[in-house]
Amino acid sequence: MPLTVPMLMPNAAAGNLSLQFEARAYAQTVVSACASSTESIIHIYHHLQDGLADVVIAGGTESAIHPITMASFASAQALSRRNDDPAHASRPGAIDRDGFVMGEGAAALILETEEHATARGAKIYGYVLGGGVTADAYHITGNDPEGKGAARAVTQALEEAGITADQVTHINAHATSTPVGDPNEYVALKKVFGDRIDEIPVSATKASTGHLLGGTGALEAIFSLLALRDRVAPPTINMTEPDPAVPFRLSGEATPLGDGPQIAISNSFGFGGHNAVLVVAGTD
């Protein structure tokens, strides 16, 4: 078929959006596994900061539900085996978690300079303050059990945002519900936040959405912005018995974030050792 190559190109989504919206600043595809769309938002933030565009569509999508893909992830022992109860299979932070549930979908944000947004009368949901991108250089699929790369990504993001760890009021964790991934993320965040990590409201939203792989970072950036807007951390469903090795402040109920300025980080970690962390702030 003459359209086989366009149907298979990793950059097809970005190219088609550029055509649809006549977006000419640039069209770029970031391929960093599950960190892809968070990393793309960070790239676009820098692009806007450099004055190379006024407004950009940022997001991610991936269609991975296919027999080969599912068999491969299952063989890598990354997927939950609770096939008889898919609605309760993804259990981030729970002691009986056994892997993630594959999801499919897409998410996109409109990122623009504040000047451009104000001029066109746009509704502003929040602000991107910065981001951090690092690599574990540890294992092709496993993340560093000491969390050094992930911790450096969080630290970079906070430094670029010009804030301290004490100012973070909410975390959207990567939290895929894999046996090794969840505690390794906790170890990484403990390095940055110290004992305060046990006090910050954390949401593990993949329990509700499934894992969208390349699309998940953009979706969780949206969740983070809306959480700050509404001053409510989303619930983490399917929490059975908490794992002592993952003592995040996870709740099966929506958690009020309280008064005052709201700042969140959204974590995305991918096969290949990719770490991407985004910092966003509320509008007040």
C-alpha positions in Angstrom: 0.0 0.0 0.0 1.4 3.5 -0.8 0.3 4.8 2.6 2.1 2.0 4.6 5.1 4.2 5.5 3.0 7.2 6.6 0.9 4.9 8.7 4.0 3.5 10.4 6.1 6.6 10.9 6.6 7.6 14.6 6.4 11.2 13.5 3.1 10.8 11.7 1.0 12.3 14.4 3.1 15.5 14.7 3.2 15.8 10.9 -0.5 15.5 10.5 -1.2 18.0 13.3 1.2 20.4 11.6 -0.7 20.0 8.4 -4.2 20.3 10.0 -3.4 23.4 11.9 -0.8 24.9 9.6 1.6 25.0 12.4 4.9 26.0 10.9 7.2 26.8 13.9 8.3 23.2 14.0 6.9 19.7 14.2 8.9 17.2 16.3 8.4 13.8 17.7 10.1 12.7 20.9 10.5 9.0 21.3 11.6 8.2 24.8 9.2 5.4 25.7 6.9 6.2 28.6 8.7 9.6 29.1 8.0 10.7 25.6 5.2 13.2 26.0 6.5 14.7 29.3 9.8 15.2 27.5 8.1 16.8 24.6 6.3 19.3 26.9 9.7 20.2 28.4 11.2 20.7 24.9 8.4 22.9 23.9 8.7 25.0 27.1 12.3 25.7 26.2 11.3 26.4 22.6 8.8 29.1 23.8 11.4 30.4 26.3 13.8 30.9 23.4 11.3 33.0 21.5 11.0 30.5 18.6 7.2 30.2 18.8 4.3 31.9 20.4 1.9 28.9 20.7 2.5 25.2 20.3 0.4 22.0 20.5 2.1 19.6 22.9 1.0 16.1 23.6 1.4 12.4 23.0 -0.3 9.3 21.7 0.4 5.7 21.3 -1.5 2.7 20.0 0.0 -0.4 21.5 -2.8 -2.9 22.1 -1.7 -5.5 19.6 -1.0 -9.2 20.2 2.7 -8.8 19.6 3.0 -5.9 22.0 0.9 -7.4 24.7 2.8 -10.7 24.5 6.1 -8.9 24.7 5.2 -6.8 27.7 3.7 -9.9 29.4 6.9 -11.8 28.7 8.9 -9.0 30.3 6.6 -9.5 33.4 5.4 -5.9 33.2 1.7 -6.5 32.8 -0.7 -7.5 35.5 -2.0 -11.1 35.2 -5.4 -10.3 36.8 -7.1 -10.9 33.5 -10.3 -12.0 35.3 -10.6 -8.6 37.0 -9.2 -5.9 34.8 -10.9 -3.0 36.6 -9.0 -3.8 39.7 -5.8 -5.1 38.2 -3.7 -1.9 38.3 -2.8 -1.3 42.0 0.0 1.3 42.3 1.6 1.2 45.8 -0.4 -1.8 46.9 1.5 -4.8 48.3 -0.2 -7.2 45.9 0.4 -5.2 42.7 1.7 -7.3 39.9 2.1 -5.0 36.9 0.3 -2.4 34.8 -2.8 -2.5 32.6 -2.2 -1.4 29.0 -4.2 1.6 27.9 -4.5 3.5 24.6 -5.2 7.2 24.1 -3.9 10.6 23.4 -3.7 13.9 25.3 -2.6 17.4 24.2 -2.1 20.8 25.7 -1.8 24.2 24.1 1.3 25.8 25.4 2.0 29.5 24.7 3.7 32.5 26.1 1.6 34.4 28.7 1.7 37.4 26.4 0.2 35.5 23.5 -2.4 33.8 25.7 -3.5 37.1 27.3 -3.7 38.8 23.9 -6.1 36.2 22.5 -8.2 36.0 25.7 -7.3 32.4 26.3 -8.4 30.7 29.5 -5.2 29.9 31.4 -5.3 26.7 33.4 -1.8 26.9 34.8 1.9 27.5 34.2 4.8 25.3 33.2 7.7 26.4 35.4 10.4 24.0 34.1 11.4 20.5 33.6 14.3 18.0 34.0 15.4 15.2 31.7 18.1 12.6 32.6 19.1 9.1 31.8 19.7 6.2 34.2 22.3 4.4 32.1 21.5 1.4 34.3 19.3 -1.2 32.4 17.4 -1.3 29.1 14.0 -1.9 30.9 14.6 -1.7 34.6 15.0 1.6 36.4 17.9 2.3 38.8 16.9 0.9 42.3 18.8 3.7 43.9 16.8 6.3 42.0 19.7 8.5 41.2 18.7 9.4 37.6 15.1 10.1 38.6 16.1 12.1 41.6 18.4 14.2 39.3 15.5 14.8 36.9 13.4 16.1 39.8 16.2 18.3 41.1 16.9 19.7 37.6 13.2 20.5 37.2 12.9 22.3 40.5 16.1 24.2 39.9 14.9 25.3 36.4 11.5 26.3 38.0 13.3 28.4 40.6 11.6 26.7 43.5 12.5 24.5 46.4 11.3 21.0 47.2 9.4 22.5 50.2 7.1 24.4 47.8 5.8 21.3 46.0 2.2 20.6 47.2 1.3 17.7 44.9 2.9 14.9 42.9 1.5 12.9 40.1 3.7 9.8 40.3 4.7 7.6 37.4 3.6 4.6 39.6 2.9 2.0 37.0 2.0 -0.7 39.5 5.0 -2.9 38.8 6.7 -4.7 41.7 10.1 -2.9 41.3 9.1 0.4 39.6 6.9 1.8 42.4 9.4 1.4 45.3 12.3 2.7 43.1 10.3 5.9 42.4 9.7 6.3 46.2 13.5 5.9 46.8 14.2 8.6 44.2 11.7 11.1 45.6 12.9 10.4 49.1 16.3 11.6 48.0 14.8 15.0 46.9 12.1 15.6 49.5 13.4 13.7 52.5 10.8 12.8 55.1 8.4 15.4 53.6 7.6 12.9 50.8 5.4 11.1 53.3 3.3 14.2 53.7 2.8 15.4 50.1 -0.5 14.2 48.5 0.5 11.8 45.7 -1.8 10.6 42.9 -1.1 7.4 40.9 -3.7 7.9 38.1 -2.6 5.0 35.9 -4.8 2.8 38.1 -7.8 4.6 36.6 -6.6 5.2 33.0 -4.3 2.3 32.3 -0.8 3.0 31.0 -0.8 5.0 27.8 2.9 4.6 27.3 4.0 7.6 25.1 0.7 9.4 25.7 0.7 9.1 29.5 2.9 12.0 30.3 0.7 14.6 28.6 -2.4 13.1 30.2 -0.9 13.3 33.6 0.3 16.8 33.0 -3.4 17.7 32.4 -4.4 15.8 35.6 -1.7 17.8 37.5 -2.9 21.2 36.2 -6.6 20.4 36.9 -5.6 19.1 40.4 -4.0 22.5 41.1 -6.9 24.4 39.6 -9.4 22.5 41.8 -7.1 22.2 44.7 -7.8 18.5 44.9 -5.4 15.5 44.3 -7.1 12.8 42.3 -7.8 9.5 44.1 -5.7 6.4 43.6 -8.1 3.5 43.1 -7.5 -0.1 43.8 -5.4 0.5 46.9 -5.8 -2.8 48.9 -3.0 -3.0 51.5 -0.3 -0.4 51.2 3.2 -1.7 50.6 5.6 -0.6 53.4 8.2 -0.2 50.6 6.0 2.4 48.9 4.7 4.6 51.7 3.5 7.4 49.5 0.6 9.5 50.8 -1.8 7.7 48.4 -5.6 7.8 49.0 -8.5 6.1 47.5 -10.4 9.4 48.0 -9.9 12.8 46.5 -7.5 14.7 48.8 -7.9 18.5 49.3 -4.7 20.4 48.7 -5.5 23.3 50.9 -5.0 27.1 50.5 -2.1 29.0 49.2 0.1 28.7 46.1 -0.1 25.2 44.4 2.9 23.6 42.6 3.0 20.0 41.3 5.5 17.8 39.7 4.6 15.1 37.2 6.9 12.1 36.8 7.5 10.0 33.7 10.1 7.2 33.5 10.6 5.0 30.4 12.3 1.9 29.2 15.8 2.8 28.1 16.4 4.7 31.3 14.6 7.9 30.3 13.5 10.2 33.1 11.4 13.3 32.5 9.9 15.5 35.3 7.6 18.5 34.7 6.9 21.3 37.2 3.6 23.1 36.9 1.9 25.8 39.0 -1.7 26.9 39.5 -3.0 30.3 38.5 -3.2 31.6 42.1 
